[in-house]
Amino acid sequence: MKKVIEHFRDAKDSIGGTVTCVIRNCPIGLGEPVFDKLEAMLAHAMLSIPATKGFEIGTGFGGCEVPGSVHNDPFMLAPSAPPAPNSSLSTQRLTTKTNNSGGIQGGISNGAPIYFRVAFKPPATIGQAQSTTSYDFEEGILEAKGRHDPCVVPRAVPIVEAMTALVLGDALMAQKARESARSLLPALKTTLPTKGMGTEAGREDEAKERVNGHVVNGSTS
């Protein structure tokens, strides 16, 4: 990369490039299924960086060139981990055989590594003479002098990392707020009443609901 940039610098020209970002160990469940999809928030942040011209996540535009049978990420059983101390609960869960989606499915992180690319255009200010037109509608020649970066990609790496951290921080706080709000809501009933079924199981459910003081067929006990 250094040699390519030096080549265009010596030619008084500029060149663009891409920055790939990989997020590992991201918590599961960050993001939303509609407006605040995690990939949408990442794209919003990345495209807010100066000189950006493109964003793709997962297989990106390359995924448009293969059929769904190849691009799909089949679910599979993840290797089980030992239960936490003082807990008998199993830590077994689902995962995917591949990660073409880039760690986000339905707008929500799934625990797999999140990876995306950001495209940066070549800087517009170069040392070569270029034709231009002034605000007075007079044609002329523009030839920049002084020091100008031939490529912004090396400088963009820490900016991409910082913007990514801000997006994940926002998503994590939003998720924590939802979890806190959920604790303030009344608990849902563990069972649903079976109305008009005429079965023994239905009558047993109705009896349980009456004992618990829940509404059954429009009345309460």
VENMOVEN-V577646 format. One record per residue. N is the residue number from 1. RES is the residue in one small letter. PHI is phi in whole degrees, 0 to 359 (* if undefined). PSI is psi as a letter, one per 30 degrees, with the letter a starting at -180 (NA if undefined). OMEGA is omega in whole degrees, 0 to 359 (* if undefined). Layout:
n=N res=RES phi=PHI psi=PSI omega=OMEGA
n=N res=RES phi=PHI psi=PSI omega=OMEGA
//
This chain:
n=1 res=m phi=* psi=e omega=180
n=2 res=k phi=300 psi=e omega=180
n=3 res=k phi=294 psi=e omega=179
n=4 res=v phi=296 psi=e omega=180
n=5 res=i phi=295 psi=e omega=179
n=6 res=e phi=297 psi=e omega=179
n=7 res=h phi=300 psi=e omega=181
n=8 res=f phi=287 psi=e omega=176
n=9 res=r phi=297 psi=e omega=180
n=10 res=d phi=295 psi=f omega=178
n=11 res=a phi=272 psi=g omega=182
n=12 res=k phi=57 psi=h omega=181
n=13 res=d phi=234 psi=a omega=179
n=14 res=s phi=221 psi=l omega=182
n=15 res=i phi=212 psi=k omega=178
n=16 res=g phi=259 psi=a omega=180
n=17 res=g phi=176 psi=a omega=181
n=18 res=t phi=234 psi=l omega=175
n=19 res=v phi=240 psi=k omega=177
n=20 res=t phi=260 psi=k omega=180
n=21 res=c phi=241 psi=k omega=179
n=22 res=v phi=237 psi=k omega=179
n=23 res=i phi=250 psi=j omega=180
n=24 res=r phi=252 psi=l omega=177
n=25 res=n phi=61 psi=h omega=177
n=26 res=c phi=286 psi=k omega=178
n=27 res=p phi=302 psi=k omega=177
n=28 res=i phi=284 psi=k omega=173
n=29 res=g phi=99 psi=g omega=179
n=30 res=l phi=280 psi=k omega=180
n=31 res=g phi=107 psi=a omega=181
n=32 res=e phi=223 psi=l omega=185
n=33 res=p phi=280 psi=f omega=184
n=34 res=v phi=234 psi=c omega=191
n=35 res=f phi=287 psi=e omega=182
n=36 res=d phi=256 psi=h omega=173
n=37 res=k phi=302 psi=k omega=183
n=38 res=l phi=298 psi=e omega=179
n=39 res=e phi=291 psi=f omega=177
n=40 res=a phi=291 psi=e omega=178
n=41 res=m phi=292 psi=e omega=176
n=42 res=l phi=295 psi=e omega=179
n=43 res=a phi=297 psi=e omega=179
n=44 res=h phi=301 psi=e omega=181
n=45 res=a phi=292 psi=e omega=183
n=46 res=m phi=294 psi=e omega=181
n=47 res=l phi=284 psi=f omega=173
n=48 res=s phi=275 psi=f omega=178
n=49 res=i phi=284 psi=k omega=179
n=50 res=p phi=304 psi=k omega=175
n=51 res=a phi=77 psi=g omega=178
n=52 res=t phi=282 psi=k omega=181
n=53 res=k phi=226 psi=f omega=181
n=54 res=g phi=193 psi=l omega=179
n=55 res=f phi=212 psi=k omega=174
n=56 res=e phi=216 psi=k omega=181
n=57 res=i phi=235 psi=k omega=184
n=58 res=g phi=66 psi=b omega=178
n=59 res=t phi=286 psi=f omega=175
n=60 res=g phi=58 psi=b omega=181
n=61 res=f phi=293 psi=f omega=177
n=62 res=g phi=295 psi=f omega=179
n=63 res=g phi=292 psi=f omega=178
n=64 res=c phi=284 psi=f omega=187
n=65 res=e phi=259 psi=g omega=180
n=66 res=v phi=234 psi=l omega=179
n=67 res=p phi=287 psi=l omega=180
n=68 res=g phi=298 psi=e omega=180
n=69 res=s phi=296 psi=f omega=179
n=70 res=v phi=266 psi=e omega=187
n=71 res=h phi=277 psi=f omega=182
n=72 res=n phi=300 psi=k omega=176
n=73 res=d phi=254 psi=j omega=183
n=74 res=p phi=295 psi=k omega=177
n=75 res=f phi=282 psi=k omega=178
n=76 res=m phi=210 psi=l omega=179
n=77 res=l phi=280 psi=k omega=180
n=78 res=a phi=284 psi=l omega=176
n=79 res=p phi=302 psi=k omega=183
n=80 res=s phi=285 psi=k omega=177
n=81 res=a phi=251 psi=l omega=179
n=82 res=p phi=297 psi=k omega=180
n=83 res=p phi=296 psi=l omega=180
n=84 res=a phi=295 psi=l omega=178
n=85 res=p phi=303 psi=k omega=180
n=86 res=n phi=60 psi=g omega=179
n=87 res=s phi=218 psi=k omega=178
n=88 res=s phi=256 psi=g omega=182
n=89 res=l phi=289 psi=k omega=178
n=90 res=s phi=283 psi=k omega=178
n=91 res=t phi=260 psi=g omega=181
n=92 res=q phi=290 psi=k omega=182
n=93 res=r phi=209 psi=l omega=179
n=94 res=l phi=268 psi=l omega=173
n=95 res=t phi=216 psi=a omega=178
n=96 res=t phi=239 psi=k omega=180
n=97 res=k phi=292 psi=e omega=179
n=98 res=t phi=235 psi=l omega=181
n=99 res=n phi=225 psi=h omega=179
n=100 res=n phi=292 psi=f omega=180
n=101 res=s phi=285 psi=f omega=178
n=102 res=g phi=80 psi=g omega=175
n=103 res=g phi=85 psi=g omega=180
n=104 res=i phi=228 psi=k omega=178
n=105 res=q phi=231 psi=k omega=181
n=106 res=g phi=64 psi=g omega=180
n=107 res=g phi=85 psi=g omega=186
n=108 res=i phi=235 psi=k omega=180
n=109 res=s phi=295 psi=k omega=183
n=110 res=n phi=248 psi=g omega=178
n=111 res=g phi=96 psi=f omega=177
n=112 res=a phi=281 psi=l omega=177
n=113 res=p phi=303 psi=k omega=177
n=114 res=i phi=265 psi=k omega=179
n=115 res=y phi=223 psi=k omega=180
n=116 res=f phi=209 psi=l omega=179
n=117 res=r phi=235 psi=k omega=178
n=118 res=v phi=238 psi=k omega=182
n=119 res=a phi=263 psi=k omega=178
n=120 res=f phi=241 psi=k omega=181
n=121 res=k phi=282 psi=l omega=175
n=122 res=p phi=291 psi=k omega=178
n=123 res=p phi=304 psi=k omega=183
n=124 res=a phi=284 psi=f omega=183
n=125 res=t phi=275 psi=j omega=180
n=126 res=i phi=229 psi=l omega=183
n=127 res=g phi=276 psi=f omega=180
n=128 res=q phi=286 psi=k omega=177
n=129 res=a phi=287 psi=k omega=179
n=130 res=q phi=229 psi=k omega=179
n=131 res=s phi=286 psi=k omega=181
n=132 res=t phi=209 psi=l omega=178
n=133 res=t phi=224 psi=k omega=183
n=134 res=s phi=278 psi=l omega=177
n=135 res=y phi=292 psi=f omega=175
n=136 res=d phi=271 psi=g omega=178
n=137 res=f phi=65 psi=h omega=178
n=138 res=e phi=252 psi=k omega=179
n=139 res=e phi=286 psi=k omega=181
n=140 res=g phi=201 psi=a omega=180
n=141 res=i phi=237 psi=k omega=177
n=142 res=l phi=252 psi=k omega=180
n=143 res=e phi=221 psi=j omega=186
n=144 res=a phi=290 psi=k omega=178
n=145 res=k phi=242 psi=l omega=177
n=146 res=g phi=89 psi=a omega=184
n=147 res=r phi=270 psi=k omega=177
n=148 res=h phi=219 psi=k omega=181
n=149 res=d phi=293 psi=k omega=175
n=150 res=p phi=283 psi=f omega=180
n=151 res=c phi=203 psi=k omega=181
n=152 res=v phi=265 psi=f omega=186
n=153 res=v phi=302 psi=e omega=180
n=154 res=p phi=301 psi=e omega=179
n=155 res=r phi=285 psi=f omega=186
n=156 res=a phi=280 psi=f omega=185
n=157 res=v phi=303 psi=e omega=180
n=158 res=p phi=293 psi=f omega=178
n=159 res=i phi=291 psi=e omega=177
n=160 res=v phi=299 psi=e omega=179
n=161 res=e phi=297 psi=e omega=181
n=162 res=a phi=294 psi=e omega=179
n=163 res=m phi=296 psi=e omega=178
n=164 res=t phi=297 psi=e omega=179
n=165 res=a phi=297 psi=e omega=179
n=166 res=l phi=295 psi=e omega=180
n=167 res=v phi=296 psi=e omega=180
n=168 res=l phi=294 psi=e omega=177
n=169 res=g phi=297 psi=e omega=177
n=170 res=d phi=298 psi=e omega=181
n=171 res=a phi=296 psi=e omega=180
n=172 res=l phi=292 psi=e omega=179
n=173 res=m phi=293 psi=e omega=177
n=174 res=a phi=296 psi=e omega=179
n=175 res=q phi=293 psi=e omega=178
n=176 res=k phi=296 psi=e omega=178
n=177 res=a phi=295 psi=e omega=178
n=178 res=r phi=296 psi=e omega=180
n=179 res=e phi=295 psi=e omega=178
n=180 res=s phi=293 psi=e omega=180
n=181 res=a phi=294 psi=e omega=180
n=182 res=r phi=297 psi=e omega=181
n=183 res=s phi=291 psi=f omega=180
n=184 res=l phi=272 psi=f omega=182
n=185 res=l phi=276 psi=l omega=177
n=186 res=p phi=294 psi=k omega=181
n=187 res=a phi=293 psi=k omega=177
n=188 res=l phi=282 psi=l omega=176
n=189 res=k phi=295 psi=k omega=182
n=190 res=t phi=286 psi=f omega=180
n=191 res=t phi=231 psi=l omega=177
n=192 res=l phi=260 psi=k omega=180
n=193 res=p phi=292 psi=k omega=177
n=194 res=t phi=260 psi=j omega=186
n=195 res=k phi=258 psi=k omega=172
n=196 res=g phi=66 psi=g omega=181
n=197 res=m phi=280 psi=e omega=179
n=198 res=g phi=71 psi=g omega=180
n=199 res=t phi=253 psi=l omega=179
n=200 res=e phi=297 psi=e omega=179
n=201 res=a phi=296 psi=e omega=180
n=202 res=g phi=295 psi=e omega=179
n=203 res=r phi=294 psi=e omega=177
n=204 res=e phi=294 psi=e omega=179
n=205 res=d phi=297 psi=e omega=180
n=206 res=e phi=296 psi=e omega=180
n=207 res=a phi=296 psi=e omega=178
n=208 res=k phi=296 psi=e omega=180
n=209 res=e phi=295 psi=e omega=179
n=210 res=r phi=297 psi=e omega=180
n=211 res=v phi=297 psi=e omega=182
n=212 res=n phi=279 psi=f omega=177
n=213 res=g phi=80 psi=g omega=180
n=214 res=h phi=272 psi=l omega=180
n=215 res=v phi=288 psi=k omega=176
n=216 res=v phi=228 psi=j omega=180
n=217 res=n phi=53 psi=h omega=174
n=218 res=g phi=86 psi=g omega=180
n=219 res=s phi=228 psi=l omega=177
n=220 res=t phi=237 psi=l omega=178
n=221 res=s phi=272 psi=NA omega=*
//
